[in-house]
Amino acid sequence: MAHDKSVTTSVSIGNPLSGDLASDRYGHKVTTMTARIDPLDLAVSTVLRGHQGQKNVTNVHLAATTGIHPRTLIRILEGHRAATVGELRLLAGVLGSTASEIAVEAERLIENA
């Protein structure tokens, strides 16, 4: 009769961006992850929301005209996810701006904070 000697290990791992060390229930070192978003990306989100409000553009319109999935758009605008350069270019265009103008505004926002 064969005995099953497999062991199940319980490990809690979050988002794969930080690399902090923790221990599992057996004392083994494991990597835990925490998402961190750059302050410039947060500022870009703030600037985009500001332009969106000034132009009175809805999330539905932004998603439809840019092709960005609505949930992704919300995550970008709420600062939970950074916009890619391509996404920033699309969003800025719909909002009557350019990606570089949005980035400059975001940098100024950080400098004046």
Phi, psi and omega per residue, in radians:
M1 nan 2.177 -3.131
A2 -1.522 2.458 3.091
H3 -1.786 2.403 3.100
D4 -1.405 1.993 -3.120
K5 -1.835 0.290 3.124
S6 -1.225 2.576 -3.117
V7 -2.136 2.313 3.073
T8 -1.720 2.212 -3.141
T9 -1.905 2.291 3.113
S10 -1.683 2.081 -3.129
V11 -2.329 2.345 3.093
S12 -1.765 2.062 3.120
I13 -2.225 2.260 3.136
G14 -1.608 -2.380 -3.091
N15 -1.355 2.405 -3.022
P16 -1.403 0.875 -3.128
L17 -2.085 -0.339 -3.005
S18 -1.774 -0.854 3.105
G19 1.556 0.453 3.080
D20 -1.266 2.592 3.128
L21 -1.682 2.475 3.061
A22 -2.482 -3.124 3.123
S23 -2.087 2.480 3.022
D24 -1.424 -3.052 -3.050
R25 -1.181 -0.198 3.107
Y26 -1.743 0.021 -3.135
G27 1.543 0.054 3.106
H28 -1.290 2.444 3.097
K29 -1.302 2.260 3.098
V30 -2.306 2.753 3.131
T31 -1.591 2.226 2.991
T32 -1.831 2.688 -3.043
M33 -2.225 2.444 3.101
T34 -2.306 2.258 3.119
A35 -1.252 2.380 3.071
R36 -2.305 2.308 3.129
I37 -1.925 2.420 -3.097
D38 -1.150 2.490 3.110
P39 -0.987 -0.588 3.110
L40 -1.154 -0.674 3.097
D41 -1.126 -0.674 3.074
L42 -1.122 -0.720 3.124
A43 -1.148 -0.668 3.091
V44 -1.058 -0.746 3.100
S45 -1.038 -0.755 3.135
T46 -1.098 -0.774 3.139
V47 -1.133 -0.749 3.116
L48 -1.051 -0.774 3.119
R49 -1.094 -0.660 3.102
G50 -1.089 -0.815 3.103
H51 -1.121 -0.672 3.122
Q52 -1.067 -0.767 3.118
G53 -1.153 -0.732 3.126
Q54 -1.097 -0.663 -3.118
K55 -1.534 -0.107 -3.125
N56 0.966 0.832 -3.115
V57 -1.795 2.255 -3.123
T58 -1.420 2.812 3.042
N59 -1.072 -0.649 3.132
V60 -1.068 -0.787 3.127
H61 -1.143 -0.769 3.127
L62 -1.037 -0.808 -3.128
A63 -1.110 -0.771 -3.102
A64 -1.155 -0.706 -3.068
T65 -1.432 -0.421 -3.137
T66 -1.688 -0.391 -3.060
G67 1.431 0.112 3.092
I68 -1.397 2.299 -3.132
H69 -0.989 2.411 -3.093
P70 -0.931 -0.727 -3.136
R71 -1.167 -0.686 3.089
T72 -1.112 -0.756 3.119
L73 -1.018 -0.821 3.138
I74 -1.069 -0.744 3.130
R75 -1.087 -0.660 3.102
I76 -1.165 -0.874 -3.076
L77 -1.167 -0.492 3.114
E78 -1.521 -0.053 3.097
G79 1.397 0.332 3.111
H80 -1.584 -0.216 -3.108
R81 -2.619 2.412 3.100
A82 -1.346 2.500 3.043
A83 -1.345 2.454 2.994
T84 -1.256 2.921 3.115
V85 -1.059 -0.722 3.121
G86 -1.112 -0.753 3.101
E87 -1.109 -0.724 3.123
L88 -1.076 -0.724 3.130
R89 -1.090 -0.768 3.133
L90 -1.123 -0.828 -3.118
L91 -1.107 -0.796 3.139
A92 -1.059 -0.727 -3.138
G93 -1.050 -0.778 3.119
V94 -1.132 -0.546 -3.107
L95 -1.573 0.173 3.062
G96 1.341 0.509 -3.106
S97 -2.403 -2.987 3.044
T98 -2.153 2.824 3.113
A99 -1.046 -0.706 -3.122
S100 -1.183 -0.639 3.091
E101 -1.136 -0.697 3.103
I102 -1.120 -0.761 -3.137
A103 -1.098 -0.733 3.124
V104 -1.114 -0.770 3.091
E105 -1.045 -0.726 3.138
A106 -1.121 -0.717 3.098
E107 -1.109 -0.712 3.099
R108 -1.117 -0.668 3.112
L109 -1.052 -0.730 3.126
I110 -1.181 -0.778 -3.120
E111 -1.069 -0.606 -3.090
N112 -1.580 0.051 -3.119
A113 -1.383 nan nan
